[in-house]
Amino acid sequence: MADAVKVLASNRHVFHDYFVDETFEAGLALTGSEIKSVRAGQISLKESYATIRDGELWLIGAHVAVYEPSSRENHVPVHDRRLLMHKGEIARLAAKIKQKGFTLVATKVYLKKNRAKIEIGLARGKKQHDKRDAIAAKDAKREMDRAMKSRE
């Protein structure tokens, strides 16, 4: 039986700004009010990325909205959150990041088996001409699809 995956937030802008070579799954370490907000879809990955500090993986810049029903014990919306991966995987990622031009970017957050997971991508930045080429290719494909549809 396939695992039920519910996508809560995605960062489609990443694929416009970066070439994503590989993606990895990591768990999110969240507090009680944070997980309730995430389950409600109140998370934004717009300017978020991941980094490795002291052998641990951290998510930087993700915004998790304040959970209104939680009165006193609420969380700060933007702070560094720990990501959960095996040490061997983190070491492998650290070796890849040391290569020139690679970074870790957050691509989407989802629930898998009722646990909050994040997909991070190993990415290289695109130059302006690469972005133009991607847009031109997408437009050409759209035109070809229209022409094929009109022939039917």
Buried (B, 14 or more C-beta within 10 A) or exposed (E): EEEEEEEBBBBEEBBEBBBBEEEBBBBBBBBEBBBBBBBEEBBBBEEBBBBBEEEBBBBBBBBBBEBEEBEEEBBEBBEEBBBBBEEEEBEEBEEEBEEEEBBBBBBBBBBEEEEBBBBBBBBBEBEEEBEEEBEEEEEEEEEEEEEEEEEE
